[in-house]
Amino acid sequence: MQLTEGLLNLWNSTGIMNFIKAADPNITSGFEQFLHQFGSPIMIVICLFLLWLGIKKQFEPLLLVPIAFGGLLSNIPVCDIAGPHGFLGIVYEMGIHKGLFPLIIFMGVGAMTDFGPLIANPKTLLLGGAAQFGIFGALLMALTMFGFSLPQAASIGIIGGADGPTSIFVTSQLAPELLGAIAVAAYSYMALVPVIQPPIMKLLTTEKERKIQMKQLRAVSKREKIVFPLMVLVLCAIFLPDACPLIGALTFGNLCKECGVTDRLSDTMQNALINIVTIFLGLSVGSKLSADQFLTVQTLFILLLGIIAFSLATAAGLLMAKFMNLFLKEKINPLIGSAGVSAVPMAARVANKVGLECNPQNFLLMHAMGPNVAGVIGSAVAAGILLSMCK
């Protein structure tokens, strides 16, 4: 008898018995009932598709593969690996909910980023600034059309910066109840930059504009590269202290890279440290792809507003470049305006790729890094503004 009960308990604990849930009599909507019963298999298919994009199509695999695999783990029934006491749940609580991972990632980004293109061509700062329009445009939509509160709308809007660490940092302080959906949306759209941006770029520019070749940037001295991050930090401390955690981490990483006396620290931030954090961050973000948390109407609204914010940011950078060309003798290729979003260096590489498609001699990568770096700074500044507004 005991052996029979034990075998029955073993059978009832298998994935076969638990992948499809029993109907919930409290759910009256047929669609919601379907999601309740078949949510885990649906999410597993979605995660496998994300893995395919990361491995086969190589859409930012360093982000997409850990996120998708974390999603697979979180949808395995019974084991509760993403719960409060599970492995992914513990990592999520300590690294994302507490806001530690975003700051470490920003240090690594600072150590890997060359501010030289922005220093050499300061006009591109305007392109990075214009791209932040997506953040505030989506904020207004979330506030007025979808009924989110101001802190929630601010957290959703920051997705438009295409900056996962910034999105996590802001949301953990303003709307922690939305952290899972916003983190997934922010990192998913970052990973899908090569898919989302090119159609917008081609729609808003002519072939003639995409063929514009830009002159080689001037050489930037070591002194300029050392002074620049310090100047950015001082200005942030004076005008927007709420952005100092992010700006401080970014500028510290960059200073260690440029000063020439902390190569070991810079190398650690660029490689070992950021790689370790990326692994845990991707897995823990993916843990929020569990069916019960992700397949909700609110999540769908967040995903919709996120893609709108990102598209608006891309379009605003492109249109700002076209506007600037009305007054400049040396024209800017509008494609680099799309790099004003903060996805470094993904957006710059996409701008370069689209430019090369029109003109095989049109190398835009270094020119696009200017607005790309400006976008990183701009999204951190936007985060500080939102945190100040919602205090």
Secondary structure, DSSP 8 states (H G I E B T S, - for coil): -HHHHHHHHHHHTSHHHHSS----TT---HHHHHHHHHHHHHHHHHHHHHHHHHHTS-SSHHHHHHHHHHHHHHTSTTT-TTSTTSHHHHHIIIIIITSHHHHHHHHHHHHH---HHHHH-TTHHHHHHHHTHHHHHHHHHHHHTS---HHHHHHHHGGGG--HHHHHHHHHHH-GGGHHHHHHHHHHHHHTHHHHHHHHHHHHS-HHHHT----------HHHHHHHHHHHHHHHHHH-GGGHHHHHHHHHHHHHHHSSS-HHHHHHIIIIIHHHHHHHHHHHHHGGG-HHHHSSHHHHHHHHHHHHHHHHHHHHHHHHHHHHHTT-SS---GGGGGGGSS-TTHHHHHHHHHHHHH-TT---HHHHHHHHHHHHHHHHHHHHHHHHHT-
